[in-house]
């Protein structure tokens, strides 16, 4: 059986069957953390924006977020 361990306290990390999973850069890690916290629930786009840029997203925030690839 495949296992996935997610670490959110300290560095954001994931391990699949004991092997580290490449999560990408800071933005990808912040989105991954927001999605992991809301496991099996929909996460509003604005919540994902706030996970990366808090209260000051750039004008390109929507397109930047849409372009993130969380599958490596």
C-alpha positions in Angstrom: 0.0 0.0 0.0 1.3 3.5 -0.9 1.7 6.0 1.9 2.0 9.8 1.9 3.3 11.7 4.9 2.9 15.5 4.9 5.0 17.7 7.2 3.6 21.2 7.8 5.1 22.2 11.1 8.6 23.5 10.2 9.5 23.0 6.5 6.7 22.0 4.2 7.6 18.5 3.0 6.1 15.3 1.7 7.3 11.7 1.6 5.7 9.0 -0.5 6.6 5.5 0.7 9.5 7.1 2.7 11.0 8.9 -0.3 11.0 12.7 -0.4 8.6 14.3 -2.9 9.8 17.3 -4.9 7.3 20.1 -4.1 9.0 22.8 -6.1 9.7 26.3 -4.9 8.2 28.5 -2.2 5.0 29.3 -4.0 4.3 25.6 -4.8 5.0 24.7 -1.2 2.6 27.3 0.1 -0.2 26.2 -2.2 0.5 22.5 -1.3 0.3 23.4 2.5 -3.0 25.2 2.0 -4.4 22.3 0.1 -3.1 19.8 2.6 -4.7 21.6 5.5 -8.1 21.5 3.7 -7.7 17.8 2.8 -10.7 16.6 0.8 -12.4 20.0 0.7 -12.5 22.7 -2.0 -10.1 25.6 -1.4 -11.2 29.0 -2.7 -8.9 30.7 -5.2 -8.5 33.7 -2.9 -7.3 31.5 -0.1 -4.6 30.1 -2.3 -3.6 33.7 -3.3 -3.4 34.6 0.4 -1.2 31.6 1.1 1.4 33.0 -1.3 1.1 36.8 -1.1 -0.9 37.4 2.1 -2.6 40.8 1.8 -0.5 42.2 -1.1 -0.8 40.0 -4.3 0.8 41.5 -7.4 -1.4 42.2 -10.5 -0.1 39.0 -12.0 -1.1 36.9 -9.0 -4.1 35.1 -10.7 -2.1 34.0 -13.8 0.9 33.1 -11.7 -1.2 30.9 -9.4 -2.9 29.2 -12.4 0.5 28.4 -13.9 1.9 26.7 -10.9 2.5 23.0 -11.4 2.2 20.9 -8.3 2.9 17.6 -10.1 6.6 16.9 -10.5 
